[in-house]
Amino acid sequence: MENPRITNGGFEENTMAILDSSGIKEARDIHDDRLSFLEAVRFASLASESPFAPSWRMFDAIFQILRDSKSLELAMVSYQLLNELDQRYPRVYFTCSDKPKSTSGRAGELVVVKEAWSPFIVGPEASHAEAVAAGKSLDYLFDSSRFSALVEDMALAVNKTDFQLAMKSVEYMLLFQYLVNVLEADFLPRQTLYKETSKWVLFRESILNMLLGSRKLNFKTLVRDCMSIMYRRCHHHIAKNVQDLRFVKDSCDKEAHISNVSLAIALSELEKGTCVAVQKLMTLIMELDLIRKEADLQGLTTRVDGFRVPMLEIILDELTYNKDYISPFLMVFSEPKWKLEIILQYFSKYTTKSSVRTRRSNETSYDATLESVLSFFSTATSTKNIVKKISSEVAKLLLAHAFQACLSLQHCSRHNAYSTERIGGTLSQISNKLVSAFQSLRKYDELKAA
């Protein structure tokens, strides 16, 4: 795959000069200059006959505009441009192999463009000092603490109807969605190669692993904030916020009113996109945790890799001690593989004996299947034992969502191996056992009510 990163120095200076606001006092003029800059970069790097990658400074300037856009137009244009540039000039990618895929085993070699601009600043402090010495500003980039603060701000920014606060929420959500896209683009090629080589070093050097491994980040708080966004932000009454923003008192003139209406409409879609991004982040972390566990068992990790509680365990603890969160969380979290895993692990907490685990212990609950969980409801006695611990309502809810995930996995080819292992039976067998389980739960409810 070609990845041209030759930058025209003269073009960089001329284009960056557009952003020079010396002597400009009107906010509208600054806004227009920023739009002109973004359009100039788009044409030169994406639309021209001989496109070239933006320089480090130009990438950073686009990111600064996204972080401090102050308008819906600038926020959306800069966000879209960053994503398009990342697709055209990836930081991690596979080269085209000279050998046929059937003989080489894979499409090509993994390339990591270490000198490329990135919105994240992770890794050794020495590399940060080198970047500063080279004249690169790191002021707007995200380290672990800044990333966790962004997630926390989103978790707190619920039901904001003031225009400025709503605009800040837009910036937060677009920033977060872009950062997750960057994490995913760095993660997926490594995951593809890992499946063939089982080299843990591929993930030791990933942005996500370095981000989560920093002492600046409280991982449990990050997980709780992600869950909070999903079961609070994604279920608050968006329609009411739209009406409130359309008729705020400070929108007296026509232009302000139009801005409020545009922002209100955008907020609804951004809420949905943010939920998707949060789920994507949580899925990436759980995939990383699973790979890390495999590396631990094979003795491939060292003290340098550190240790943290897997995300899945934190999710289970949150849902165990706050059962009211189960329904809204599972309604929003739709990734079938990990949705089913969460439910199976939840049931395992109440159907298997706990054991002492070590860092490299293989004693986990990953051997549970949907078929075996449904079997626990085959008799009145076993049904009663489970319901005493989690209630009939929670059991029904979990089983319904588990079956929904099961149906989704049937149509997901990339999870074929997982489906066979974790479902544990044919769709017909699972359906029959699900009916039987609900009948047992209904009989229990009737006896309890009698």
MOMOZI-V588585 format. One record per pair of residues at least 6 apart in sequence whose C-alpha atoms are under 7 Angstrom apart, sorted by the first residue. I is the first residue (numbers start at 0). J is the second residue. D is the distance in whole Angstrom. If there is no record, write none. Layout:
i->{I & I}
j->{J & J}
d->{D & D}
This chain:
i->{0 & 0 & 0 & 2 & 3 & 3 & 4 & 4 & 5 & 5 & 6 & 6 & 6 & 6 & 14 & 17 & 17 & 18 & 18 & 18 & 20 & 34 & 37 & 41 & 43 & 43 & 44 & 44 & 44 & 44 & 52 & 55 & 55 & 58 & 61 & 63 & 64 & 65 & 65 & 65 & 65 & 66 & 66 & 68 & 69 & 71 & 74 & 78 & 78 & 90 & 90 & 90 & 91 & 91 & 91 & 91 & 92 & 92 & 92 & 92 & 93 & 93 & 93 & 93 & 94 & 94 & 94 & 94 & 95 & 95 & 96 & 96 & 100 & 118 & 118 & 119 & 119 & 119 & 120 & 120 & 120 & 121 & 121 & 121 & 121 & 122 & 143 & 143 & 143 & 143 & 143 & 144 & 144 & 147 & 147 & 149 & 150 & 150 & 151 & 153 & 154 & 154 & 154 & 156 & 157 & 158 & 159 & 160 & 160 & 160 & 162 & 162 & 169 & 172 & 172 & 176 & 176 & 179 & 179 & 182 & 182 & 185 & 185 & 186 & 189 & 189 & 199 & 199 & 202 & 211 & 212 & 219 & 222 & 225 & 229 & 229 & 229 & 230 & 230 & 230 & 233 & 233 & 233 & 237 & 241 & 241 & 244 & 244 & 244 & 245 & 245 & 245 & 245 & 250 & 278 & 284 & 285 & 285 & 288 & 294 & 295 & 296 & 311 & 315 & 318 & 318 & 332 & 335 & 335 & 335 & 338 & 339 & 339 & 342 & 342 & 343 & 343 & 343 & 344 & 347 & 349 & 356 & 367 & 368 & 368 & 368 & 369 & 369 & 369 & 370 & 370 & 370 & 370 & 373 & 373 & 373 & 375 & 375 & 376 & 376 & 376 & 377 & 377 & 379 & 382 & 382 & 391 & 408 & 408}
j->{93 & 94 & 95 & 88 & 51 & 52 & 51 & 52 & 51 & 52 & 51 & 52 & 53 & 54 & 36 & 32 & 36 & 32 & 33 & 36 & 29 & 73 & 77 & 80 & 50 & 51 & 50 & 51 & 52 & 53 & 88 & 115 & 116 & 116 & 77 & 139 & 77 & 74 & 77 & 78 & 170 & 170 & 174 & 74 & 166 & 262 & 170 & 173 & 177 & 111 & 112 & 115 & 110 & 111 & 112 & 185 & 109 & 110 & 111 & 188 & 107 & 108 & 109 & 110 & 107 & 108 & 109 & 110 & 106 & 107 & 106 & 107 & 106 & 140 & 141 & 140 & 141 & 142 & 140 & 141 & 142 & 142 & 206 & 209 & 210 & 209 & 210 & 211 & 213 & 215 & 216 & 215 & 216 & 216 & 221 & 171 & 224 & 225 & 224 & 171 & 224 & 227 & 228 & 168 & 232 & 240 & 165 & 240 & 243 & 244 & 244 & 259 & 266 & 269 & 273 & 273 & 276 & 276 & 280 & 206 & 207 & 205 & 206 & 205 & 201 & 202 & 294 & 299 & 208 & 218 & 305 & 313 & 310 & 277 & 274 & 328 & 331 & 324 & 327 & 328 & 270 & 271 & 274 & 267 & 263 & 264 & 259 & 260 & 263 & 256 & 259 & 260 & 263 & 256 & 332 & 310 & 310 & 311 & 309 & 300 & 359 & 359 & 341 & 345 & 324 & 325 & 338 & 404 & 407 & 408 & 404 & 401 & 404 & 397 & 401 & 367 & 368 & 369 & 364 & 364 & 385 & 362 & 421 & 421 & 422 & 423 & 421 & 422 & 423 & 422 & 423 & 424 & 429 & 432 & 433 & 436 & 381 & 382 & 382 & 436 & 439 & 435 & 436 & 439 & 439 & 440 & 440 & 414 & 418}
d->{7 & 5 & 5 & 6 & 6 & 7 & 6 & 5 & 6 & 6 & 6 & 6 & 6 & 6 & 6 & 6 & 6 & 6 & 6 & 7 & 7 & 7 & 7 & 7 & 6 & 7 & 5 & 5 & 6 & 6 & 7 & 7 & 5 & 7 & 6 & 6 & 7 & 5 & 6 & 6 & 7 & 6 & 7 & 5 & 7 & 7 & 7 & 7 & 7 & 6 & 5 & 6 & 6 & 5 & 6 & 6 & 6 & 5 & 7 & 6 & 5 & 5 & 5 & 6 & 5 & 5 & 7 & 7 & 6 & 5 & 6 & 4 & 6 & 5 & 6 & 5 & 5 & 6 & 6 & 6 & 5 & 6 & 7 & 6 & 6 & 6 & 5 & 7 & 6 & 6 & 5 & 5 & 5 & 7 & 6 & 7 & 6 & 7 & 6 & 7 & 6 & 6 & 5 & 7 & 6 & 7 & 6 & 6 & 6 & 6 & 7 & 7 & 7 & 7 & 6 & 6 & 6 & 6 & 6 & 7 & 6 & 7 & 7 & 7 & 6 & 7 & 6 & 7 & 6 & 7 & 7 & 7 & 7 & 6 & 6 & 6 & 6 & 7 & 5 & 5 & 6 & 7 & 7 & 6 & 5 & 7 & 6 & 7 & 6 & 7 & 6 & 5 & 7 & 5 & 6 & 7 & 6 & 7 & 6 & 6 & 6 & 5 & 7 & 6 & 6 & 6 & 7 & 5 & 6 & 6 & 7 & 5 & 6 & 6 & 7 & 6 & 7 & 7 & 6 & 6 & 7 & 6 & 7 & 5 & 5 & 6 & 6 & 5 & 6 & 6 & 5 & 6 & 6 & 6 & 6 & 6 & 6 & 6 & 5 & 5 & 6 & 7 & 6 & 6 & 7 & 7 & 6 & 7 & 6}
